[in-house]
Amino acid sequence: MSQSNERELQLLRKHFLSLVSEESPIISRPLTDLFLLADCATGTLHLYDDEDKEISHVSVFAWAVSWTNFWKI
């Protein structure tokens, strides 16, 4: 795995863990579903609960750069 991919995985892992951290959980009630939506134009991963309300989002800038470069090929 490349160093860039490892950084992105660490960022996502840290963000997901922060959702349920004991100190200040973002998710304070049980969820039956968690929906993920990747916005390739901005490199943002949005997380939604089972009522379609945004719980959080995290920017993965390498995704935006990769997607932009994809169309230049």
PDB file of N, CA, C and O in Angstrom:
ATOM      1  N   MET A   1       0.853  -1.173   0.000  1.00  0.00           N
ATOM      2  CA  MET A   1       0.000   0.000   0.000  1.00  0.00           C
ATOM      3  C   MET A   1       0.900   1.237   0.000  1.00  0.00           C
ATOM      4  O   MET A   1       1.892   1.293   0.726  1.00  0.00           O
ATOM      5  N   SER A   2       0.545   2.215  -0.813  1.00  0.00           N
ATOM      6  CA  SER A   2       1.373   3.410  -0.908  1.00  0.00           C
ATOM      7  C   SER A   2       1.224   4.264   0.355  1.00  0.00           C
ATOM      8  O   SER A   2       0.258   4.139   1.107  1.00  0.00           O
ATOM      9  N   GLN A   3       2.205   5.125   0.555  1.00  0.00           N
ATOM     10  CA  GLN A   3       2.182   5.997   1.729  1.00  0.00           C
ATOM     11  C   GLN A   3       0.980   6.932   1.689  1.00  0.00           C
ATOM     12  O   GLN A   3       0.396   7.239   2.729  1.00  0.00           O
ATOM     13  N   SER A   4       0.606   7.385   0.495  1.00  0.00           N
ATOM     14  CA  SER A   4      -0.563   8.255   0.345  1.00  0.00           C
ATOM     15  C   SER A   4      -1.842   7.526   0.755  1.00  0.00           C
ATOM     16  O   SER A   4      -2.672   8.076   1.479  1.00  0.00           O
ATOM     17  N   ASN A   5      -1.997   6.291   0.291  1.00  0.00           N
ATOM     18  CA  ASN A   5      -3.184   5.511   0.660  1.00  0.00           C
ATOM     19  C   ASN A   5      -3.233   5.269   2.157  1.00  0.00           C
ATOM     20  O   ASN A   5      -4.306   5.314   2.759  1.00  0.00           O
ATOM     21  N   GLU A   6      -2.089   5.015   2.758  1.00  0.00           N
ATOM     22  CA  GLU A   6      -2.046   4.774   4.201  1.00  0.00           C
ATOM     23  C   GLU A   6      -2.485   6.027   4.964  1.00  0.00           C
ATOM     24  O   GLU A   6      -3.208   5.917   5.954  1.00  0.00           O
ATOM     25  N   ARG A   7      -2.066   7.201   4.525  1.00  0.00           N
ATOM     26  CA  ARG A   7      -2.493   8.456   5.172  1.00  0.00           C
ATOM     27  C   ARG A   7      -4.001   8.631   5.068  1.00  0.00           C
ATOM     28  O   ARG A   7      -4.654   9.024   6.034  1.00  0.00           O
ATOM     29  N   GLU A   8      -4.549   8.340   3.898  1.00  0.00           N
ATOM     30  CA  GLU A   8      -5.989   8.477   3.702  1.00  0.00           C
ATOM     31  C   GLU A   8      -6.756   7.493   4.589  1.00  0.00           C
ATOM     32  O   GLU A   8      -7.773   7.856   5.180  1.00  0.00           O
ATOM     33  N   LEU A   9      -6.277   6.257   4.684  1.00  0.00           N
ATOM     34  CA  LEU A   9      -6.921   5.274   5.552  1.00  0.00           C
ATOM     35  C   LEU A   9      -6.863   5.694   7.015  1.00  0.00           C
ATOM     36  O   LEU A   9      -7.833   5.520   7.753  1.00  0.00           O
ATOM     37  N   GLN A  10      -5.736   6.241   7.432  1.00  0.00           N
ATOM     38  CA  GLN A  10      -5.613   6.720   8.806  1.00  0.00           C
ATOM     39  C   GLN A  10      -6.590   7.859   9.072  1.00  0.00           C
ATOM     40  O   GLN A  10      -7.215   7.906  10.131  1.00  0.00           O
ATOM     41  N   LEU A  11      -6.725   8.772   8.123  1.00  0.00           N
ATOM     42  CA  LEU A  11      -7.663   9.884   8.259  1.00  0.00           C
ATOM     43  C   LEU A  11      -9.095   9.366   8.412  1.00  0.00           C
ATOM     44  O   LEU A  11      -9.831   9.808   9.294  1.00  0.00           O
ATOM     45  N   LEU A  12      -9.480   8.431   7.548  1.00  0.00           N
ATOM     46  CA  LEU A  12     -10.836   7.880   7.609  1.00  0.00           C
ATOM     47  C   LEU A  12     -11.051   7.083   8.895  1.00  0.00           C
ATOM     48  O   LEU A  12     -12.106   7.185   9.521  1.00  0.00           O
ATOM     49  N   ARG A  13     -10.059   6.293   9.286  1.00  0.00           N
ATOM     50  CA  ARG A  13     -10.174   5.515  10.525  1.00  0.00           C
ATOM     51  C   ARG A  13     -10.360   6.438  11.727  1.00  0.00           C
ATOM     52  O   ARG A  13     -11.210   6.194  12.584  1.00  0.00           O
ATOM     53  N   LYS A  14      -9.562   7.492  11.779  1.00  0.00           N
ATOM     54  CA  LYS A  14      -9.656   8.456  12.883  1.00  0.00           C
ATOM     55  C   LYS A  14     -11.034   9.117  12.900  1.00  0.00           C
ATOM     56  O   LYS A  14     -11.627   9.302  13.963  1.00  0.00           O
ATOM     57  N   HIS A  15     -11.536   9.470  11.725  1.00  0.00           N
ATOM     58  CA  HIS A  15     -12.849  10.123  11.648  1.00  0.00           C
ATOM     59  C   HIS A  15     -13.958   9.180  12.105  1.00  0.00           C
ATOM     60  O   HIS A  15     -14.821   9.580  12.887  1.00  0.00           O
ATOM     61  N   PHE A  16     -13.950   7.941  11.632  1.00  0.00           N
ATOM     62  CA  PHE A  16     -14.977   6.979  12.037  1.00  0.00           C
ATOM     63  C   PHE A  16     -14.920   6.718  13.536  1.00  0.00           C
ATOM     64  O   PHE A  16     -15.964   6.625  14.182  1.00  0.00           O
ATOM     65  N   LEU A  17     -13.732   6.601  14.097  1.00  0.00           N
ATOM     66  CA  LEU A  17     -13.608   6.368  15.535  1.00  0.00           C
ATOM     67  C   LEU A  17     -14.103   7.569  16.338  1.00  0.00           C
ATOM     68  O   LEU A  17     -14.639   7.405  17.434  1.00  0.00           O
ATOM     69  N   SER A  18     -13.924   8.777  15.797  1.00  0.00           N
ATOM     70  CA  SER A  18     -14.392   9.970  16.509  1.00  0.00           C
ATOM     71  C   SER A  18     -15.917  10.009  16.601  1.00  0.00           C
ATOM     72  O   SER A  18     -16.472  10.661  17.485  1.00  0.00           O
ATOM     73  N   LEU A  19     -16.585   9.314  15.692  1.00  0.00           N
ATOM     74  CA  LEU A  19     -18.048   9.286  15.723  1.00  0.00           C
ATOM     75  C   LEU A  19     -18.579   8.614  16.981  1.00  0.00           C
ATOM     76  O   LEU A  19     -19.669   8.941  17.449  1.00  0.00           O
ATOM     77  N   VAL A  20     -17.824   7.694  17.522  1.00  0.00           N
ATOM     78  CA  VAL A  20     -18.286   6.928  18.683  1.00  0.00           C
ATOM     79  C   VAL A  20     -17.343   7.048  19.885  1.00  0.00           C
ATOM     80  O   VAL A  20     -17.416   6.239  20.810  1.00  0.00           O
ATOM     81  N   SER A  21     -16.477   8.033  19.876  1.00  0.00           N
ATOM     82  CA  SER A  21     -15.526   8.187  20.975  1.00  0.00           C
ATOM     83  C   SER A  21     -16.257   8.414  22.292  1.00  0.00           C
ATOM     84  O   SER A  21     -17.333   9.011  22.323  1.00  0.00           O
ATOM     85  N   GLU A  22     -15.667   7.938  23.364  1.00  0.00           N
ATOM     86  CA  GLU A  22     -16.304   8.063  24.675  1.00  0.00           C
ATOM     87  C   GLU A  22     -16.307   9.500  25.185  1.00  0.00           C
ATOM     88  O   GLU A  22     -17.219   9.890  25.913  1.00  0.00           O
ATOM     89  N   GLU A  23     -15.307  10.289  24.818  1.00  0.00           N
ATOM     90  CA  GLU A  23     -15.202  11.662  25.323  1.00  0.00           C
ATOM     91  C   GLU A  23     -16.321  12.557  24.796  1.00  0.00           C
ATOM     92  O   GLU A  23     -16.990  13.245  25.567  1.00  0.00           O
ATOM     93  N   SER A  24     -16.518  12.542  23.497  1.00  0.00           N
ATOM     94  CA  SER A  24     -17.559  13.401  22.898  1.00  0.00           C
ATOM     95  C   SER A  24     -18.073  12.746  21.621  1.00  0.00           C
ATOM     96  O   SER A  24     -17.688  13.138  20.520  1.00  0.00           O
ATOM     97  N   PRO A  25     -18.928  11.766  21.768  1.00  0.00           N
ATOM     98  CA  PRO A  25     -19.409  11.065  20.577  1.00  0.00           C
ATOM     99  C   PRO A  25     -20.278  11.955  19.697  1.00  0.00           C
ATOM    100  O   PRO A  25     -21.107  12.718  20.194  1.00  0.00           O
ATOM    101  N   ILE A  26     -20.084  11.854  18.423  1.00  0.00           N
ATOM    102  CA  ILE A  26     -20.921  12.574  17.464  1.00  0.00           C
ATOM    103  C   ILE A  26     -22.249  11.835  17.328  1.00  0.00           C
ATOM    104  O   ILE A  26     -23.310  12.450  17.218  1.00  0.00           O
ATOM    105  N   ILE A  27     -22.173  10.520  17.337  1.00  0.00           N
ATOM    106  CA  ILE A  27     -23.382   9.692  17.275  1.00  0.00           C
ATOM    107  C   ILE A  27     -23.732   9.295  18.695  1.00  0.00           C
ATOM    108  O   ILE A  27     -22.995   8.545  19.335  1.00  0.00           O
ATOM    109  N   SER A  28     -24.845   9.791  19.185  1.00  0.00           N
ATOM    110  CA  SER A  28     -25.228   9.531  20.572  1.00  0.00           C
ATOM    111  C   SER A  28     -26.412   8.570  20.703  1.00  0.00           C
ATOM    112  O   SER A  28     -26.843   8.263  21.814  1.00  0.00           O
ATOM    113  N   ARG A  29     -26.930   8.101  19.582  1.00  0.00           N
ATOM    114  CA  ARG A  29     -28.057   7.170  19.622  1.00  0.00           C
ATOM    115  C   ARG A  29     -27.760   6.008  18.684  1.00  0.00           C
ATOM    116  O   ARG A  29     -26.939   6.136  17.776  1.00  0.00           O
ATOM    117  N   PRO A  30     -28.415   4.890  18.895  1.00  0.00           N
ATOM    118  CA  PRO A  30     -28.184   3.738  18.020  1.00  0.00           C
ATOM    119  C   PRO A  30     -28.610   4.032  16.580  1.00  0.00           C
ATOM    120  O   PRO A  30     -29.615   4.702  16.344  1.00  0.00           O
ATOM    121  N   LEU A  31     -27.845   3.529  15.639  1.00  0.00           N
ATOM    122  CA  LEU A  31     -28.174   3.652  14.220  1.00  0.00           C
ATOM    123  C   LEU A  31     -28.376   2.262  13.643  1.00  0.00           C
ATOM    124  O   LEU A  31     -27.671   1.320  14.005  1.00  0.00           O
ATOM    125  N   THR A  32     -29.328   2.143  12.757  1.00  0.00           N
ATOM    126  CA  THR A  32     -29.495   0.876  12.061  1.00  0.00           C
ATOM    127  C   THR A  32     -28.765   0.891  10.733  1.00  0.00           C
ATOM    128  O   THR A  32     -28.369  -0.160  10.229  1.00  0.00           O
ATOM    129  N   ASP A  33     -28.583   2.079  10.160  1.00  0.00           N
ATOM    130  CA  ASP A  33     -27.896   2.220   8.878  1.00  0.00           C
ATOM    131  C   ASP A  33     -26.984   3.440   8.910  1.00  0.00           C
ATOM    132  O   ASP A  33     -27.273   4.436   9.573  1.00  0.00           O
ATOM    133  N   LEU A  34     -25.900   3.341   8.195  1.00  0.00           N
ATOM    134  CA  LEU A  34     -24.979   4.453   8.015  1.00  0.00           C
ATOM    135  C   LEU A  34     -24.692   4.532   6.526  1.00  0.00           C
ATOM    136  O   LEU A  34     -24.175   3.583   5.937  1.00  0.00           O
ATOM    137  N   PHE A  35     -25.024   5.654   5.922  1.00  0.00           N
ATOM    138  CA  PHE A  35     -24.850   5.830   4.489  1.00  0.00           C
ATOM    139  C   PHE A  35     -23.644   6.719   4.224  1.00  0.00           C
ATOM    140  O   PHE A  35     -23.444   7.734   4.891  1.00  0.00           O
ATOM    141  N   LEU A  36     -22.844   6.321   3.240  1.00  0.00           N
ATOM    142  CA  LEU A  36     -21.662   7.078   2.854  1.00  0.00           C
ATOM    143  C   LEU A  36     -21.858   7.597   1.437  1.00  0.00           C
ATOM    144  O   LEU A  36     -22.313   6.873   0.551  1.00  0.00           O
ATOM    145  N   LEU A  37     -21.508   8.858   1.241  1.00  0.00           N
ATOM    146  CA  LEU A  37     -21.603   9.462  -0.082  1.00  0.00           C
ATOM    147  C   LEU A  37     -20.299  10.189  -0.357  1.00  0.00           C
ATOM    148  O   LEU A  37     -19.951  11.137   0.347  1.00  0.00           O
ATOM    149  N   ALA A  38     -19.582   9.750  -1.372  1.00  0.00           N
ATOM    150  CA  ALA A  38     -18.322  10.386  -1.750  1.00  0.00           C
ATOM    151  C   ALA A  38     -18.592  11.432  -2.829  1.00  0.00           C
ATOM    152  O   ALA A  38     -19.168  11.128  -3.873  1.00  0.00           O
ATOM    153  N   ASP A  39     -18.172  12.659  -2.563  1.00  0.00           N
ATOM    154  CA  ASP A  39     -18.276  13.738  -3.541  1.00  0.00           C
ATOM    155  C   ASP A  39     -16.906  13.851  -4.203  1.00  0.00           C
ATOM    156  O   ASP A  39     -15.977  14.432  -3.641  1.00  0.00           O
ATOM    157  N   CYS A  40     -16.796  13.294  -5.390  1.00  0.00           N
ATOM    158  CA  CYS A  40     -15.500  13.232  -6.067  1.00  0.00           C
ATOM    159  C   CYS A  40     -14.994  14.603  -6.505  1.00  0.00           C
ATOM    160  O   CYS A  40     -13.785  14.800  -6.627  1.00  0.00           O
ATOM    161  N   ALA A  41     -15.882  15.540  -6.742  1.00  0.00           N
ATOM    162  CA  ALA A  41     -15.467  16.873  -7.175  1.00  0.00           C
ATOM    163  C   ALA A  41     -14.720  17.612  -6.070  1.00  0.00           C
ATOM    164  O   ALA A  41     -13.774  18.353  -6.341  1.00  0.00           O
ATOM    165  N   THR A  42     -15.150  17.407  -4.818  1.00  0.00           N
ATOM    166  CA  THR A  42     -14.517  18.112  -3.700  1.00  0.00           C
ATOM    167  C   THR A  42     -13.627  17.206  -2.865  1.00  0.00           C
ATOM    168  O   THR A  42     -12.860  17.691  -2.033  1.00  0.00           O
ATOM    169  N   GLY A  43     -13.720  15.883  -3.075  1.00  0.00           N
ATOM    170  CA  GLY A  43     -12.935  14.953  -2.275  1.00  0.00           C
ATOM    171  C   GLY A  43     -13.484  14.799  -0.871  1.00  0.00           C
ATOM    172  O   GLY A  43     -12.731  14.526   0.063  1.00  0.00           O
ATOM    173  N   THR A  44     -14.789  14.971  -0.713  1.00  0.00           N
ATOM    174  CA  THR A  44     -15.419  14.912   0.608  1.00  0.00           C
ATOM    175  C   THR A  44     -16.240  13.644   0.741  1.00  0.00           C
ATOM    176  O   THR A  44     -16.971  13.266  -0.174  1.00  0.00           O
ATOM    177  N   LEU A  45     -16.115  12.985   1.897  1.00  0.00           N
ATOM    178  CA  LEU A  45     -16.937  11.836   2.221  1.00  0.00           C
ATOM    179  C   LEU A  45     -17.977  12.293   3.229  1.00  0.00           C
ATOM    180  O   LEU A  45     -17.631  12.743   4.321  1.00  0.00           O
ATOM    181  N   HIS A  46     -19.258  12.181   2.868  1.00  0.00           N
ATOM    182  CA  HIS A  46     -20.364  12.577   3.735  1.00  0.00           C
ATOM    183  C   HIS A  46     -20.948  11.323   4.371  1.00  0.00           C
ATOM    184  O   HIS A  46     -21.076  10.291   3.713  1.00  0.00           O
ATOM    185  N   LEU A  47     -21.304  11.412   5.655  1.00  0.00           N
ATOM    186  CA  LEU A  47     -21.923  10.309   6.377  1.00  0.00           C
ATOM    187  C   LEU A  47     -23.321  10.730   6.799  1.00  0.00           C
ATOM    188  O   LEU A  47     -23.510  11.793   7.391  1.00  0.00           O
ATOM    189  N   TYR A  48     -24.302   9.882   6.487  1.00  0.00           N
ATOM    190  CA  TYR A  48     -25.704  10.161   6.795  1.00  0.00           C
ATOM    191  C   TYR A  48     -26.277   9.059   7.679  1.00  0.00           C
ATOM    192  O   TYR A  48     -25.871   7.901   7.585  1.00  0.00           O
ATOM    193  N   ASP A  49     -27.226   9.431   8.540  1.00  0.00           N
ATOM    194  CA  ASP A  49     -27.885   8.433   9.381  1.00  0.00           C
ATOM    195  C   ASP A  49     -29.070   7.838   8.633  1.00  0.00           C
ATOM    196  O   ASP A  49     -29.301   8.151   7.465  1.00  0.00           O
ATOM    197  N   ASP A  50     -29.818   6.979   9.316  1.00  0.00           N
ATOM    198  CA  ASP A  50     -30.927   6.301   8.666  1.00  0.00           C
ATOM    199  C   ASP A  50     -32.129   7.199   8.414  1.00  0.00           C
ATOM    200  O   ASP A  50     -33.112   6.758   7.818  1.00  0.00           O
ATOM    201  N   GLU A  51     -32.069   8.448   8.856  1.00  0.00           N
ATOM    202  CA  GLU A  51     -33.121   9.427   8.556  1.00  0.00           C
ATOM    203  C   GLU A  51     -32.647  10.434   7.515  1.00  0.00           C
ATOM    204  O   GLU A  51     -33.264  11.482   7.327  1.00  0.00           O
ATOM    205  N   ASP A  52     -31.555  10.110   6.846  1.00  0.00           N
ATOM    206  CA  ASP A  52     -30.953  10.942   5.790  1.00  0.00           C
ATOM    207  C   ASP A  52     -30.456  12.298   6.288  1.00  0.00           C
ATOM    208  O   ASP A  52     -30.394  13.254   5.516  1.00  0.00           O
ATOM    209  N   LYS A  53     -30.106  12.388   7.553  1.00  0.00           N
ATOM    210  CA  LYS A  53     -29.508  13.600   8.101  1.00  0.00           C
ATOM    211  C   LYS A  53     -27.997  13.423   8.113  1.00  0.00           C
ATOM    212  O   LYS A  53     -27.485  12.373   8.501  1.00  0.00           O
ATOM    213  N   GLU A  54     -27.285  14.471   7.680  1.00  0.00           N
ATOM    214  CA  GLU A  54     -25.824  14.371   7.667  1.00  0.00           C
ATOM    215  C   GLU A  54     -25.294  14.336   9.090  1.00  0.00           C
ATOM    216  O   GLU A  54     -25.591  15.211   9.904  1.00  0.00           O
ATOM    217  N   ILE A  55     -24.510  13.317   9.372  1.00  0.00           N
ATOM    218  CA  ILE A  55     -23.881  13.169  10.679  1.00  0.00           C
ATOM    219  C   ILE A  55     -22.571  13.936  10.705  1.00  0.00           C
ATOM    220  O   ILE A  55     -22.277  14.670  11.649  1.00  0.00           O
ATOM    221  N   SER A  56     -21.799  13.752   9.659  1.00  0.00           N
ATOM    222  CA  SER A  56     -20.499  14.417   9.574  1.00  0.00           C
ATOM    223  C   SER A  56     -19.983  14.316   8.146  1.00  0.00           C
ATOM    224  O   SER A  56     -20.606  13.698   7.282  1.00  0.00           O
ATOM    225  N   HIS A  57     -18.846  14.930   7.923  1.00  0.00           N
ATOM    226  CA  HIS A  57     -18.153  14.811   6.639  1.00  0.00           C
ATOM    227  C   HIS A  57     -16.664  14.996   6.893  1.00  0.00           C
ATOM    228  O   HIS A  57     -16.247  15.618   7.870  1.00  0.00           O
ATOM    229  N   VAL A  58     -15.893  14.449   6.000  1.00  0.00           N
ATOM    230  CA  VAL A  58     -14.442  14.552   6.105  1.00  0.00           C
ATOM    231  C   VAL A  58     -13.888  14.745   4.691  1.00  0.00           C
ATOM    232  O   VAL A  58     -14.333  14.101   3.741  1.00  0.00           O
ATOM    233  N   SER A  59     -12.921  15.631   4.576  1.00  0.00           N
ATOM    234  CA  SER A  59     -12.298  15.899   3.275  1.00  0.00           C
ATOM    235  C   SER A  59     -11.064  15.031   3.099  1.00  0.00           C
ATOM    236  O   SER A  59     -10.197  14.964   3.971  1.00  0.00           O
ATOM    237  N   VAL A  60     -11.005  14.377   1.964  1.00  0.00           N
ATOM    238  CA  VAL A  60      -9.832  13.582   1.585  1.00  0.00           C
ATOM    239  C   VAL A  60      -9.336  14.223   0.299  1.00  0.00           C
ATOM    240  O   VAL A  60      -9.760  13.858  -0.797  1.00  0.00           O
ATOM    241  N   PHE A  61      -8.437  15.179   0.447  1.00  0.00           N
ATOM    242  CA  PHE A  61      -8.045  16.019  -0.678  1.00  0.00           C
ATOM    243  C   PHE A  61      -7.440  15.230  -1.828  1.00  0.00           C
ATOM    244  O   PHE A  61      -7.577  15.628  -2.985  1.00  0.00           O
ATOM    245  N   ALA A  62      -6.779  14.124  -1.534  1.00  0.00           N
ATOM    246  CA  ALA A  62      -6.187  13.314  -2.602  1.00  0.00           C
ATOM    247  C   ALA A  62      -7.260  12.766  -3.539  1.00  0.00           C
ATOM    248  O   ALA A  62      -6.995  12.553  -4.722  1.00  0.00           O
ATOM    249  N   TRP A  63      -8.476  12.533  -3.021  1.00  0.00           N
ATOM    250  CA  TRP A  63      -9.543  12.047  -3.877  1.00  0.00           C
ATOM    251  C   TRP A  63      -9.936  13.107  -4.895  1.00  0.00           C
ATOM    252  O   TRP A  63     -10.169  12.778  -6.058  1.00  0.00           O
ATOM    253  N   ALA A  64     -10.014  14.350  -4.496  1.00  0.00           N
ATOM    254  CA  ALA A  64     -10.391  15.426  -5.411  1.00  0.00           C
ATOM    255  C   ALA A  64      -9.333  15.571  -6.498  1.00  0.00           C
ATOM    256  O   ALA A  64      -9.660  15.735  -7.674  1.00  0.00           O
ATOM    257  N   VAL A  65      -8.087  15.511  -6.106  1.00  0.00           N
ATOM    258  CA  VAL A  65      -6.999  15.633  -7.073  1.00  0.00           C
ATOM    259  C   VAL A  65      -7.028  14.461  -8.039  1.00  0.00           C
ATOM    260  O   VAL A  65      -6.875  14.651  -9.245  1.00  0.00           O
ATOM    261  N   SER A  66      -7.223  13.251  -7.525  1.00  0.00           N
ATOM    262  CA  SER A  66      -7.254  12.058  -8.379  1.00  0.00           C
ATOM    263  C   SER A  66      -8.404  12.129  -9.370  1.00  0.00           C
ATOM    264  O   SER A  66      -8.232  11.805 -10.545  1.00  0.00           O
ATOM    265  N   TRP A  67      -9.573  12.549  -8.907  1.00  0.00           N
ATOM    266  CA  TRP A  67     -10.736  12.626  -9.778  1.00  0.00           C
ATOM    267  C   TRP A  67     -10.530  13.664 -10.865  1.00  0.00           C
ATOM    268  O   TRP A  67     -10.894  13.432 -12.018  1.00  0.00           O
ATOM    269  N   THR A  68      -9.950  14.809 -10.518  1.00  0.00           N
ATOM    270  CA  THR A  68      -9.675  15.850 -11.503  1.00  0.00           C
ATOM    271  C   THR A  68      -8.702  15.338 -12.557  1.00  0.00           C
ATOM    272  O   THR A  68      -8.892  15.560 -13.753  1.00  0.00           O
ATOM    273  N   ASN A  69      -7.661  14.652 -12.103  1.00  0.00           N
ATOM    274  CA  ASN A  69      -6.668  14.121 -13.041  1.00  0.00           C
ATOM    275  C   ASN A  69      -7.251  13.012 -13.901  1.00  0.00           C
ATOM    276  O   ASN A  69      -6.799  12.813 -15.028  1.00  0.00           O
ATOM    277  N   PHE A  70      -8.226  12.297 -13.406  1.00  0.00           N
ATOM    278  CA  PHE A  70      -8.844  11.212 -14.159  1.00  0.00           C
ATOM    279  C   PHE A  70      -9.411  11.734 -15.477  1.00  0.00           C
ATOM    280  O   PHE A  70      -9.262  11.092 -16.516  1.00  0.00           O
ATOM    281  N   TRP A  71     -10.055  12.888 -15.435  1.00  0.00           N
ATOM    282  CA  TRP A  71     -10.698  13.422 -16.641  1.00  0.00           C
ATOM    283  C   TRP A  71      -9.705  14.010 -17.622  1.00  0.00           C
ATOM    284  O   TRP A  71     -10.061  14.250 -18.776  1.00  0.00           O
ATOM    285  N   LYS A  72      -8.465  14.253 -17.202  1.00  0.00           N
ATOM    286  CA  LYS A  72      -7.447  14.803 -18.086  1.00  0.00           C
ATOM    287  C   LYS A  72      -6.764  13.722 -18.909  1.00  0.00           C
ATOM    288  O   LYS A  72      -6.025  14.035 -19.843  1.00  0.00           O
ATOM    289  N   ILE A  73      -6.996  12.464 -18.582  1.00  0.00           N
ATOM    290  CA  ILE A  73      -6.330  11.365 -19.271  1.00  0.00           C
ATOM    291  C   ILE A  73      -6.886  11.207 -20.664  1.00  0.00           C
ATOM    292  O   ILE A  73      -6.450  10.328 -21.408  1.00  0.00           O
TER     293      ILE A  73
END
